[in-house]
Amino acid sequence: MKSLTDGRSTRWQQHRDLRRRELLRAVRHVVDEHGDELSMEQISEYSGTTKSVLYRYFTDRAGLQAAMGEWAMDVISKSLDDATAASAQDALAEMIHAFVALAAESPNIYRFCDTAVNRFAPTETGGFFNSIAGLLAERLGLGGSQGQLWAAGAIGFVRAATENWLTDPSRPDEFATAISQWLWASLPAKLGVDE
């Protein structure tokens, strides 16, 4: 009898995971089309579901934004995994290109993820920008507190530059290449990144 219960529990969890992914996909389309400042009521209305369903799966708007931030991190991570960086400088450029591509393809989704909770709370894990800073430090082999500080500052720089660029988002590759070069030039030699 125990295995039957475990089987039901597994199937139920698979159903919940599938439903959560479907809801996130629907919310991405809604945010992309209608903007990043929608209320939960508007999101539920446009996505054809109820607020109670959204709250059941995401707790609140901040939870939904955090889930969208996780999705965005997966997109960025997968694009980096598919890329072949020959050096740390190439890894930095590829990461920035993936980040800029996300912002360029859907500024509304980017901004919705941007407001996810605990972006840079140093004692908290998770959050869209905490995750990106961690990924950047990992990809560049930056260790210690100085490496983490540089990665957080780099993300702040990229975020501010991207916000400014989104007012007139032309030539995304050129923009991403420029800020990649500026960031690479800012890396102190003592952080020990190999070229």
C-alpha positions, 0 to 999 in steps of 0.5 A: 500500500505504501508504494501506491501512496508514494506513486500517487504523491509523485503523480500529484507533484508532477501535476503541480509542477506541470501546472506551475510551468503552464501558469508561468508560461501564461504569465510571461505572455501576459506580462510581455503583452500588457506590461510589467506593472500589472496587478495580480487581478489583471494577471489572473484576468488576462491569463484566464485563471483566478487569483486564488490559483496564482496565490496557491502556486506563487503565494503573492506577486513577489513569489510570482516575480521570483519564479519568473526570475528563476525562469530568466536565470534558467534561460541565461544559464542554458544559453551559457551552457550551450556557448563555448567560451574559450576564456574568462573574457569570452564567458563574460561577453557571452553572459552579458549577451544572454542578459541583454538578449533577454532584455531586448526580446521582452523589456516587460518580462525583464522589468518584471523579473528585475523587481523580484525580491531580495535582489542583492540582500547579501545574507539571502539566497535567490533573487534574480540579480543575486543569482546572476551575480553568483553565476558571473562569479562562478563563470569567471572563477572569482572567489572570496569577498572581493570577487563577490563584490566585483560580481555584484557591482558588475551586475549593478553596472549592467542593470543600470546600463541596460535600463538606460539602453532600453529607452532606445534599444537599438543594436543589442550586440553592439551594446552588449559587446561594449559593456562587456569590454568595459567590465573586463577592463575593470577587473582588478588583476589581484582577483586572479581571473585568467584571460 
